[in-house]
Amino acid sequence: MALKARALYNFQSENKEEISIQENEELIIFSENSLDGWLQGQNSRGETGLFPASYVEILRSRSGSNYTDYSSSPVGSPGHDSSLYSASPNPGISYQGSFEDDDDDDWDDWDDACTVVEEPRSAPGTNGHPSPSLQYPAAYGHHQHAGYRPKPALERQDSMSSSKRGSVVGRNLNRFSCFVRSGVEAFILGDVPLMSKIAETYCIEMGSRGPQWRANPHPFICSVEDPTKQTKFKGIKSYISYKLTPSNINSPVYRRYKHFDWLYNRLLHKFTVISVPHLPEKQATGRFEEDFIEKRKRRLILWMEHMTSHPVLSQYEGFQHFLCCRDEKQWKLGKRRAEKDEMVGASFLLTIQIPTEHQDLQDVEDRVDAFKAFSKKMDDSVLQLTNVASELVRKHVGGFRKEFQKLGNAFQAISHSFHMDPPYSLDALNNAISHTGKTYETVGEMFAEQPKNDLFLMLDTLSLYQGLLSNFPDIIHLQKGK
């Protein structure tokens, strides 16, 4: 049954299975059951396709609620099965196979028992940009799209790759819901029980530019290398594992994207006042293609660099467990311990030690307001630059390349024409014309390869910035509430 819906944010399609939607645009939804965070419907221009479920609210005239909350769906929750459509609403799009890192198996399955079926990739893919012909060869998938403007909740059930599916879809009518969910309200009202012993502390000290987190006394870095295709259940299930080597122990561990996603959820649950960078996006199909694997590797490297350089996140016990544990039994115990951590939400605020220096409240308020204006401007600027760079990439790998190929083919046709008149044809002239055509074709290939040298790297960094900036409105809201 078709339902009416309204777009909450802009979304720019990047392949033929998707459609673009504009904020406040009226939509028709073919089914309210999201497929891995995506809905199928029709926009006001009559275009039919897919768009993120968290970017729309379903309008219900018969009930008091006018939106559907997809955050309660088990799709984005670790340990639950991903729900699939029983049939495709559009016969032109088929949904086959399992989704990336789905949780139909026990999360605790130890990866060491799996079989490596493909050597680690060392050479980058020919193209790493999420263009329609490159990253989405089959049905559809998540991607870094130009119109990305998330409004994530503090405790989502999946990574930003699935912010399209894990965050709250409709706008909550309770304007203080973020404030309440984080536990800050309970902390201010004194409803947080004091612990007899607090095992962890995070210190804030006064720096040259104001309050700052105390630096990690044991700094380290961690490499992300050798994405390797592996199988389990005798080849029924396949996935990619990554080799992580922390410098503080110099002993590698192997982690799947699912493990990264678990860690990301623990970080969101615990550090409500810290902007945790989003993970690279998920993808329903084409996830074993060289281009996508290389792109994800680049973005996981940036994500890991931010994590290890953060003075608080880098010291989190769950993060250290993720990086260092190699024993199956200890892995499971550490995972359960992190999930039962009591120092989360409001209780986490008890672990923070503040400076003894007096802080002028008006000065703090002014600083928060200034940062709010900066983060908003920065968010808009990053989005604008992402749009421009993404469009240029599309031209490089598509338009420019094709135009030079056409020009080269036209010269080749002239050369072939002369060959058809042997008495008057000159080999030197024919060869020169043919060489000119081949040169233009080579120029087209150079245009297609150029984004790997600059634009892909810039888009990776912008993606990390977008993930960080999108968290600040909620964090600033908590600060203002205090």
C-alpha positions in Angstrom: 0.0 0.0 0.0 1.4 3.4 -1.0 2.0 5.9 1.7 2.6 9.7 1.6 5.8 11.0 3.1 7.8 14.2 3.4 11.5 14.7 2.8 13.4 15.9 5.9 16.7 16.7 4.1 18.1 17.0 0.6 19.5 13.8 -1.0 21.4 13.8 -4.3 21.2 10.5 -6.3 24.4 9.1 -7.7 23.2 6.0 -9.6 20.3 4.9 -11.7 18.6 3.0 -8.9 18.3 6.1 -6.7 16.3 9.3 -7.0 17.0 12.8 -5.7 14.7 14.4 -3.1 14.5 17.9 -1.8 13.7 19.1 1.8 9.9 19.3 2.4 9.2 17.6 -0.9 6.1 15.3 -0.9 6.9 11.7 -1.7 5.0 8.4 -2.3 6.4 5.4 -0.4 5.7 2.0 -1.9 6.4 0.2 1.4 7.3 1.5 4.8 9.5 -1.6 5.4 13.0 -0.3 4.9 15.6 -2.5 3.2 18.9 -2.0 5.0 17.9 1.6 5.7 16.6 2.4 2.2 13.0 3.0 1.0 11.6 2.8 -2.5 9.2 5.4 -3.7 8.4 8.2 -6.1 9.3 11.9 -5.8 7.1 14.9 -6.9 8.7 14.8 -10.4 7.4 11.3 -11.0 10.9 9.6 -10.7 10.9 6.2 -9.0 13.8 4.8 -7.1 15.6 4.4 -3.7 16.5 7.0 -1.0 17.6 6.8 2.6 14.8 6.0 5.1 16.1 8.4 7.7 15.7 11.3 5.3 11.9 11.1 5.2 9.0 11.0 7.6 5.9 9.1 6.7 2.7 11.1 7.0 -0.2 9.4 8.9 -3.5 11.2 8.8 -5.3 8.7 11.0 -3.0 8.7 14.0 -1.5 11.3 16.2 2.0 10.4 15.0 3.2 11.8 11.7 6.5 10.0 11.4 8.0 6.5 11.6 11.0 5.9 13.7 13.4 3.5 11.9 15.9 3.5 14.8 13.9 0.8 16.5 14.2 -1.5 13.5 16.5 -4.5 14.1 18.2 -3.8 10.9 20.9 -1.6 12.4 21.3 -3.5 15.7 24.2 -5.8 16.3 23.0 -9.4 16.9 19.7 -9.1 15.0 18.8 -10.3 11.6 18.4 -7.9 8.7 14.9 -7.8 7.4 14.4 -8.2 3.7 11.5 -7.4 1.4 9.4 -10.5 0.6 9.1 -9.1 -2.9 10.4 -6.2 -4.8 7.8 -3.4 -5.4 9.6 -2.6 -8.6 10.2 -5.5 -11.0 13.1 -3.7 -12.5 15.1 -3.9 -9.3 15.8 -7.3 -7.7 17.1 -7.7 -4.1 19.2 -10.8 -3.9 21.9 -12.0 -1.6 22.8 -10.9 1.9 23.8 -7.5 3.0 27.2 -6.4 4.0 28.2 -7.5 7.5 24.7 -8.7 8.3 24.2 -10.2 11.7 22.6 -13.5 10.8 25.5 -15.3 12.4 26.9 -15.1 15.9 28.8 -11.9 16.3 31.4 -13.7 18.4 32.4 -16.1 15.7 36.2 -16.0 15.8 37.6 -14.9 12.4 40.8 -17.0 12.7 38.8 -20.1 11.8 37.9 -18.6 8.4 39.6 -19.3 5.1 41.5 -16.7 3.1 40.4 -17.0 -0.5 42.0 -13.9 -1.9 45.4 -12.3 -1.5 45.5 -8.9 0.1 45.0 -6.1 -2.3 48.0 -3.9 -2.7 47.3 -1.8 -5.8 44.5 0.8 -5.7 41.4 0.4 -7.8 41.1 2.2 -11.1 38.4 4.4 -9.7 37.4 5.0 -6.1 34.6 7.5 -6.5 31.0 6.4 -5.9 29.8 7.0 -9.5 26.9 5.0 -10.8 28.9 2.9 -13.2 31.7 2.2 -10.8 30.4 1.6 -7.3 26.9 0.4 -7.9 27.0 -2.4 -10.5 24.0 -4.2 -9.1 21.0 -3.2 -7.1 22.0 -0.3 -4.8 24.2 0.6 -1.9 25.2 3.3 0.6 27.6 5.9 -0.5 29.1 9.3 0.2 26.7 11.4 -1.6 27.0 15.1 -2.2 23.8 16.2 -0.5 24.5 14.4 2.7 23.1 16.4 5.6 22.5 14.1 8.6 20.8 14.9 11.9 22.1 12.0 13.9 20.9 11.0 17.4 23.3 10.6 20.2 22.9 6.9 20.4 22.4 5.4 17.0 22.3 1.7 16.4 24.7 1.6 13.6 27.5 3.6 12.0 27.2 6.7 9.9 27.4 4.5 6.9 24.0 3.6 8.1 23.1 6.9 9.6 20.6 6.7 6.8 19.1 3.8 8.6 20.1 4.0 12.3 19.3 7.5 13.4 15.9 8.8 14.3 13.9 9.5 11.2 11.1 11.9 12.3 11.8 15.0 14.2 11.0 14.3 17.8 8.4 16.7 19.2 10.3 16.8 22.5 12.8 19.6 21.9 14.9 18.4 25.0 14.9 14.7 24.0 18.6 14.7 23.1 19.3 16.4 26.5 17.3 13.8 28.4 18.6 10.8 26.5 22.2 11.7 27.1 21.7 11.7 30.8 22.8 15.3 31.3 19.4 16.3 32.8 19.7 13.5 35.4 23.2 14.6 36.1 22.3 18.2 36.7 19.3 17.2 38.9 21.5 15.0 41.0 19.7 11.8 40.1 22.9 9.9 39.1 24.0 7.6 41.9 27.5 8.2 43.0 29.9 5.2 42.5 31.8 4.1 45.5 34.9 3.7 43.2 35.4 5.3 39.8 38.1 3.3 38.0 38.5 5.6 35.0 39.1 9.4 34.9 39.3 11.9 32.0 41.0 15.1 32.9 40.3 18.6 31.5 43.1 21.1 32.0 43.6 24.7 31.0 45.6 25.3 27.9 46.7 28.4 26.0 43.3 28.5 24.2 41.1 27.5 27.1 40.0 24.1 28.5 41.2 21.0 26.8 41.5 17.3 27.4 44.7 16.1 29.0 46.9 14.4 26.4 47.2 10.6 26.3 50.4 9.8 28.3 51.0 6.9 26.1 50.4 8.1 22.5 50.4 5.5 19.7 49.3 5.1 16.1 47.7 2.1 14.3 48.0 1.1 10.7 45.1 -0.4 8.6 46.4 -2.7 5.9 45.8 -5.7 3.7 42.1 -5.9 3.1 41.6 -9.6 2.5 38.5 -11.5 1.3 37.7 -14.4 3.6 34.9 -17.0 3.8 33.2 -19.0 6.6 30.6 -21.8 6.7 32.4 -23.5 3.8 32.2 -20.5 1.6 28.6 -19.6 2.1 29.5 -16.3 3.7 32.2 -13.9 2.6 33.6 -10.8 4.1 36.7 -8.5 4.1 39.1 -8.4 7.1 41.6 -5.7 7.8 45.0 -6.1 9.4 45.5 -3.6 12.3 48.9 -3.1 13.9 49.0 -0.7 16.9 52.5 0.8 17.4 52.3 0.3 21.2 52.3 -3.5 20.9 53.4 -4.0 17.3 51.4 -7.2 17.0 48.7 -7.4 14.3 45.1 -8.3 14.8 42.4 -8.9 12.1 39.1 -7.2 12.2 36.0 -7.1 10.1 33.9 -4.1 9.4 31.3 -5.6 11.8 33.8 -5.3 14.6 34.5 -1.6 13.7 30.7 -1.1 13.8 30.5 -2.7 17.3 33.2 -0.4 18.5 31.5 2.6 17.0 28.3 1.8 18.9 30.1 1.5 22.2 31.8 4.9 21.6 28.5 6.6 20.8 26.9 5.0 23.9 29.7 6.1 26.2 31.0 9.4 25.0 27.9 11.5 24.6 29.8 14.8 24.8 32.5 13.9 22.3 32.1 14.0 18.5 32.9 10.4 17.4 33.8 10.3 13.7 31.5 8.3 11.5 32.7 5.1 9.9 32.9 4.7 6.2 29.6 3.9 4.6 28.1 0.4 4.0 27.1 -0.9 0.7 24.5 -3.6 -0.1 26.1 -4.9 -3.3 29.5 -4.6 -5.0 31.3 -4.7 -1.7 34.0 -7.0 -2.9 34.9 -4.8 -5.8 38.4 -3.5 -5.8 37.4 0.1 -6.1 35.0 0.0 -3.1 37.5 -2.0 -0.9 40.3 0.5 -1.7 38.0 3.4 -0.9 36.9 1.9 2.4 40.5 1.2 3.4 41.5 4.8 2.8 38.6 6.1 4.9 39.3 3.6 7.7 42.9 4.8 7.8 41.6 8.4 8.3 39.1 7.2 10.9 41.8 5.3 12.8 44.2 8.3 12.7 41.6 10.5 14.3 40.8 7.9 17.0 44.4 7.2 18.0 45.2 11.0 18.1 42.2 11.8 20.3 43.3 12.2 24.0 40.1 10.5 25.4 38.9 8.1 22.7 42.3 6.6 22.3 42.4 5.6 26.0 39.0 3.9 26.1 39.3 0.4 27.3 36.9 -0.9 24.7 39.1 0.6 22.0 42.3 -0.9 23.4 40.5 -4.2 23.6 39.5 -3.9 19.9 43.1 -3.2 18.9 45.0 -5.6 21.1 43.0 -8.7 21.9 44.0 -11.8 20.0 42.6 -14.6 22.2 39.1 -15.8 21.4 38.0 -16.3 25.0 39.4 -13.0 26.2 37.8 -11.3 23.2 34.4 -12.4 24.2 34.9 -11.5 27.8 36.2 -8.0 26.9 33.3 -7.5 24.6 30.7 -8.4 27.3 32.6 -6.2 29.8 32.4 -3.2 27.4 28.7 -3.8 26.8 28.0 -3.8 30.6 30.0 -0.7 31.2 28.1 1.4 33.8 30.1 4.6 33.2 28.0 5.7 30.3 25.6 8.5 29.7 25.2 10.6 32.8 27.6 8.4 34.7 30.3 9.2 32.3 30.2 12.8 33.4 31.3 11.5 36.9 34.6 10.4 35.3 35.5 13.9 34.1 37.8 16.0 36.3 37.5 19.7 35.6 40.1 22.5 36.2 40.2 24.2 39.5 40.5 27.6 37.7 37.4 29.7 37.9 35.5 30.0 34.6 33.5 33.0 33.7 30.0 31.8 32.7 29.5 34.6 30.2 32.8 33.8 28.6 31.9 30.2 28.3 28.6 31.1 26.8 30.2 33.3 24.3 32.8 30.6 23.4 30.0 28.1 22.8 28.0 30.5 20.7 31.1 31.4 18.6 31.9 27.7 18.1 28.2 27.0 17.1 28.4 29.7 14.4 31.8 28.3 13.2 30.7 24.7 13.1 27.5 25.7 11.1 29.6 27.7 8.6 32.2 25.0 8.4 29.5 22.4 7.8 28.0 24.4 4.9 31.5 25.1 3.4 32.5 21.4 3.6 29.2 20.4 1.9 29.7 23.0 -0.8 33.3 21.8 -1.4 32.1 18.2 -1.4 29.5 19.0 -4.0 32.0 20.8 -6.3 34.6 18.1 -6.0 32.1 15.3 -6.5 30.8 16.9 -9.6 34.3 17.4 -11.0 35.1 13.7 -10.3 32.0 12.7 -12.2 33.2 14.8 -15.1 36.7 13.4 -15.0 35.7 9.7 -15.0 32.7 10.3 -17.2 32.1 13.3 -19.4 35.7 14.4 -20.0 36.9 10.9 -20.7 34.1 10.2 -23.1 34.5 13.4 -25.0 38.2 12.8 -25.6 37.5 9.3 -26.6 35.0 10.5 -29.1 37.5 13.0 -30.5 40.1 10.2 -30.7 37.7 7.9 -32.5 36.9 10.6 -35.0 40.6 11.0 -35.9 40.9 7.2 -36.2 37.9 7.2 -38.6 39.7 9.8 -40.8 42.8 7.6 -40.9 40.7 4.6 -41.9 39.1 6.6 -44.6 42.4 7.4 -46.3 43.4 3.8 -46.2 40.4 3.1 -48.6 42.1 5.1 -51.4 45.5 3.3 -51.8 46.7 5.1 -54.9 46.7 8.4 -53.2 47.1 7.5 -49.5 50.3 8.3 -47.7 51.3 6.0 -44.8 53.1 8.8 -43.0 50.0 11.0 -43.0 47.7 8.1 -42.1 50.0 7.1 -39.2 50.1 10.7 -37.9 46.4 11.1 -38.0 46.0 7.7 -36.2 48.5 8.7 -33.6 46.7 11.9 -33.0 43.5 9.9 -32.3 45.3 7.6 -29.9 46.8 10.5 -28.1 43.4 12.1 -27.5 42.2 8.7 -26.2 45.2 8.6 -23.8 44.4 12.2 -22.6 40.8 10.9 -21.8 42.3 8.1 -19.7 44.5 10.6 -17.9 41.5 12.6 -17.0 39.8 9.5 -15.6 42.9 8.6 -13.5 43.5 12.1 -12.2 41.0 12.0 -9.3 43.0 9.2 -7.7 45.9 11.7 -7.2 43.9 14.5 -5.6 40.1 14.5 -5.5 39.6 11.1 -4.0 41.9 11.9 -1.1 40.2 15.3 -0.6 36.7 13.7 -0.6 37.9 11.1 2.0 39.0 13.9 4.3 35.8 15.9 3.7 33.8 12.8 4.6 35.5 12.6 7.9 34.9 16.3 8.6 31.2 15.8 7.7 30.9 13.0 10.2 32.5 15.1 12.9 30.6 18.3 12.2 27.2 16.6 12.1 27.6 15.6 15.7 28.2 19.1 17.1 24.6 20.4 17.1 23.6 17.8 19.6 26.8 18.3 21.7 26.3 22.1 21.7 22.7 21.5 22.7 23.9 19.5 25.7 26.4 22.2 26.6 23.8 25.0 26.4 21.5 22.9 28.5 24.0 22.7 31.3 
